[in-house]
């Protein structure tokens, strides 16, 4: 099939249905491939710039250049934005092993989640297990985030981060199962630095700064991240086959505020596509995904060329 006829097939559901399974697979991979192999420079600037921004809040507040009550929502926003650049690095989207910019991939991966007090190597190891076993109640480290509705999610989110919560065991089990239990040392170090910093600040009379610049923003950010990266795109989380692990959805807050997760279905199918390219990839693949039995939510009747909200 030539380039022209393949593009024509994209525009017609009837033409897509007439394709053989092999031709449909080839078309899907061809479309997805057009969105790969790009260095997401925006994510690099975002990850490193956001860390600098969050760190700058501390001297600005301590030197009375910025009100703590203004810094609090800024810190919450910054920490909420700190995970996704690392997520790009976890999938080697910035640069794969052997690439001359591999060091940049790892730099962004390690530095961007510092405000979340989460170690890159642990995030990557457990996230790969999530991809390998999505929605598996025994093997998916993120499975405990599933809930029947928003309120049940909020309850689960709070329970998951307790010392004896289900998430702690699930992540630990994932590391042991993949023979990466040595990475627990990373988690212990990060937790010790986070807790020690909060204690030192409180001991020296800066408990309010500790609470509003790091502790509370971190918990608010974790809830926000878990909602949009885990719960919303995977709900109801009962399908485990390739085209059923996740879904597309329309957020009332739009694609930007929902952290680009309206099209998380593309990420699970083709993890090498940068976050910034998932809306375009989704709209090009939408009819194919619908034929595959994917849950494409409120996008079923939308125009191919419509832009992400």
N, C-alpha and C positions, 0 to 999 in steps of 0.2 A: 504494500500500500504506500503510495507516494505522500509527500508532505501535504499537498493540497487536499487530497481525499481524506487524510487523517484529520485535518483541521475542520473539514466539512462534517465529519462524523461527530466532532465535539458539539456541533450546533444542533444535532438532531438525535433525539432519543431513539427514534425508529432505526436510524442508521447504526447507532450503538448496539441496539438489540440484535441487529442482523450480523454483527461481527462474531467470529468464532472466539472461543475462550482464549486462545493463544493470541489472536489479534487484539482483543480487548486488553489483555495483560500488557502487550507491547505498547499499545497506545497509552495506557495508564503510566507505565514506567517512563515513556518518552516525555509526557507532560510533566511528571514529577521531576525528571532530570533537568528540565529547563530552569528549575528554581534552586538547584544545588550548586555546589562548588563556587560559592561566593563568600568572600570574607565579610562578615557583618561588622563593618567598622563602627556603625552606630552602637552596637552592643559593647564593643571595646571601650569607646568613649563613655558610654553610659556606666559601665561597671567601674572603671577607674575614677571617672568624674564624680560619681555618686558617693564613693568611699571618701574622696577628698572633701566633698560637701558635708558629709556626716561628721567627719573628724573636725571640720572647721567650726561646727556648732559649739564644741566644748570650750575652746578659748574665747569665742565670742560671748558666750554666757558667763564664763568665769571672770572675764574682764569687763563685764557690764556693757558690752556693745550691743547685746541682743537680749531681749526679755526672755526669761525661761518659759513663760507661757506662750510666747510666739515660737520659741525653739521646739517646744513639745510636739505640735502638729507637723513641723518641718522634719523632725527626727522620725516621727511615725511614717511619714511619706517616704523618706529616704530609706529606711529599713525595709519598708514594703517593696521598694524597687531594687533591693540589693540581691535578690536571688536569681532573677532571670538571666543576667549576664553569665553567672556561673553555670547555669543550666545549659547555655550555649556551649560553654567550654567542656562540660561533662560529656557532651556528644561530639566533641572535637570538631565543632562546626567552624570555629575560628581558624584552626589549623590542625590537620591530622598528624599522627606520628610520622616523623621523617621530613615533614615540611619545614622550610626555613623559619617559619614564624611559630613553630610549635611552642617555643618559650613564651610567646605572647598569649597563646591559648591557656597555658598553665598559669601564667601570671594573673590573668583575669579570673580564672577559676578559683585560685586561692584567695585573692584579695577581695573580690566583690562581695562574698557572703560574710566578711568579718563583722559588719554591724549585726548580723543575725546570730553571731557567735556560733557558727556552724562550720566545721572543717570540710574543705573541698573533697578530700579523698573519701570521707565517709558518705557525703552527699552523693558522690558519683557511684560508689559501690552499691549503695542501697537503691539508687535510682535505676541503675541497670537491672537490678532484680525486679523492680516494679515493671519495667518494660518487658522483661522476660516472662513475667507471671501476672500480668494485669488482671485484676478482679478475682484472683485465686485466693480464697479465704485462708489457705494454709501458707502460701508462698509469697504473696504480694505484701511487701512491708507497709504499703499505704492502705491496705484493705480496711483497717479500722476507721478510716475517715468516712466510709459509706454510712449513709443515714437516710431515713425515709423522707425527710423534709429539712428546711432551713434550721428550724429550732433544734431538731435532733442532731443536725450537724454541729451546731454551736456547742451542745452538751458534749458530743464526742470529741470535739476539738480541744475542749478544756481537759477532759479526762485523758486524752492521748499524751499530753505533755506533763502529766504527773510522774514523779519518780518511778512509781510502780505501774504506770499506765501501759496499755497494750502496745503503743508505738515503740516504747523503749525495748520491750522484749522482741517485737517483730524485727526491729532494725538490728538488734544484737544477734538474733537467730540468723538473719540474712548474712551477716558478716561471717558467722561461724560456718554456715552452710557453704559459703563460697571460699572458705579457707583464708579469710581476710580479717580474722579476729584481732590481728595486730593493730588494725586501724582504730580499735577502741581506745588506744593510747591517745590518738589525735582528739577523740571526743572528750576524754578526760582532761587533756591539757586545755582545750577551749573552754570547757565548763569551769575549770579551776581559775582561768584568767577572768572569765566573766564574773563568777561569784566573788573572786578576790577583789576585783576592781570595785564592785558594788559595796563590798564590805569596807574597803579602804576609804571610799568616798563617804559612806555613812559615818565611819569612825572619826573622820576629820570634819564632820559637820556639814556634809554636802549630800545628805540622804535624798533631799528633794530633787537635786540635779541628777543623781543616780537613777531615781525612779522615773523622771520625766524625759531624760535624754536617752535612756537605754532600756531599763527593765520593762516599763509599761509599753513603750513603742514597740519593743521586740515582741511582746505577747500579742498586741493588736495586729502587728504585721504578720505574725505566724498564722493568726486566724484568717486574715484576709488572703494570704497566699494559699493556705490549705483549701479555702472555699473555692477560689477560682482555678487553681492548678490541679486540685485533686477531686473535690466533690462535684462541682458543677459539670465539668466535661466527662466525668465517668458515671454520673448518676443514671440509672439505679445500680450500676455496677454488678450486673448478673451475667453478662456475656463475656466469654473468654476467647472466642475465635478472633482472628486477625481483624476482620471488618466490623467487629461488634464491641471491641474493648472500650471504646470511647464514643463520643457523639459531638455533633455540632449543635450550637444553640444560639439564640439571639438574646443578648443581654440588654436590659432596659438602660443600662449605664453606657452602652456602646463598647466597641472593641478596645479602645484605649484604657478605659477604667477597669475593664474586665481582664486587663493584662494580656490581651491578644488570645485569650483562651476560648473564644467562640469557635475557633478553628483548630482546636487541639487535636482533633481527629486526624489532621494532616501530619502532625508531629509524631503520632504513634505509628502511622503507616510509613512515613518517610522521615525519620529522626534527623537526617542530615540537611533538611530544609531549614534555613534560618527563620526565627520567629517573625521577622519583618516580612517574609515572603509567604507565610502561610495563608493570609487572606486571598492573595492572587491565585495561589496553587489550589485552594479550595474551590474558588469559583470556576476555575478551568476544569476541575475534576468532579464537580458536584454531581452531574448526571451519571457519571460512571460509578461514583460511590453509592448513589441511590440504587442503581442496578445491582450493586454488590450486597444490598441489604443493610447499608449503613443507616444509622439514625442521623439525618441531617437537619432535624428540628424544623424551625420556622423558615429555613432557607429553601425548602422544597420548590416553592413556586416563584422564587426570586429570579431576576434576570441574570444571565451569565456575566454580563459586563458590569453589574452593579458593584459599587465599591463597598468595602467593609464600613460598618457604622462607626 
